[in-house]
Amino acid sequence: MQLNVYEAKSALSNLLDRAIAGETVVIARAGQPLVRLVPVGTVKSKSGVTFGGALAGKIKLKQDFFAPLTDDDLLTSGRSGK
């Protein structure tokens, strides 16, 4: 997401929350990108949930991670090693 300085002034708190949540937030002047908001390090949200952690950036998900399971996957997922 990119927005100009004028827009960012009134939405700064919201932009900080979005950047902490992992969204790319770029602030521009006259359409030219100036800065990117990024979290300093491990940050806790208002609810106490920690973003980041010891494994932050080290865990990679396969591209099909969110793909629906097949019927076979569903039938065999409850079996313990058999």
Sequence and secondary structure as in RCSB ss.txt:
>XXXX:A:sequence
MQLNVYEAKSALSNLLDRAIAGETVVIARAGQPLVRLVPVGTVKSKSGVTFGGALAGKIKLKQDFFAPLTDDDLL
TSGRSGK
>XXXX:A:secstr
 EEEHHHHHHTHHHHHHHHHTT  EEEEETTEEEEEE   S EE TTS EES TTTTT    TTTTS   HHHHH
HTTSS  
